[in-house]
Amino acid sequence: MMDSEKHQQTAVAITYQTGDSAPKIVAKGRGLIAEEIIARASEHGVFVHESKDLVALLMQVELDRHIPPALYRAVAELLAWLYHVETAQKNANRLS
């Protein structure tokens, strides 16, 4: 996820593995670090979602920590969006 408003860009990378209690923050940063997070995501085919408010909240979570329960709904909505995007892409690839 990224926040690309006029101020310094920020980015947060989260991961979720089956069996985890909640998604975990695996990378976060501002400026050049944010740009690198986004570049690496793109290189590996990871979708990037822009959400200023969610990024601001996730930036407060320490690295390698699970997101707090207060953010479960927001992250669940993000994961639902991601599932939708991935499904649409897979279906498009089958048709081509």
N, C-alpha and C positions, 0 to 999 in steps of 0.2 A: 504494500500500500504506500501511497505517497501523497504528499500535500505540496502542490506546486504553485501556491499563491506567489505574490510579488516578493514576499520576504524569503529568507533562506529556505530552500527546499528541505523537507524532512522525509524520511522513509523508515518504515518498520517492516520487518519480515517475520512472519509467524509460520509455525508448522504444527501439524496435528497428525499424530500416529494413532492407529487403532489401539485402544487399550489405555491411552493417556487419559488422565482425568480432565484435561482441558488443553486447548492450544497453548503453545509456548512461544515466547519472543526469542528469536534466534539471531536477529541483527537489528540494529537501529542506528540512526545517525542523521546529521545535518550536513548541508553543503556537499563537499566532495564525497564524503562517506555515503550520503544518501544517493548521490549519482551512481556510485559504484554498486550499491545494493540493487538499484533499479537496472543497471546494465547487466549485472550477473543474472538477475531474474530473467531478463529478456533473452540472454544467451542460452538459458536452460529451458526456455519455453514456459516459464512461470508467468501467469497472468498478473498484471499490476492493476490495482483498483485505487482510484483517487477518492479519498475521504478525509478532508481536513479535520473534522471533529474526532473521528475515530483514531486517526494518526496521533493527534494531540493527546488523547487519553492513553493510547498504547505506549507513547514515548515515556510515560511516567512509570511503566512497569520495568523492573530490572531485567537485564539479559538473563537468559536461561531460566526464567520464572514463568510459571503458568499464568495465563491471564486471570484476573480476579473475577469472582462470580458476577459482580456488577456489570461486567462487559460481555457476559455470555450471549445475551440476546443480540447485541450489535455484531459480534463476531459470527454468530449463527447466521445472521442475515447475509454477511459477507460470504460465508461458506456456501450458502444456498445460491448466491449470485455466481460464485465460482463454478459450482456444479452445473448450473444452467449454461454458462459459457463453454465449459468443457464438453458438455453433451451436444450443444449446438455445433461445436467444431468437429466432433467425431462424426456426427450425422452428415455434415457438409463433406467431410473427407470420404465417406462411404459413397456419396453421390457422384464424386468426381472420378 
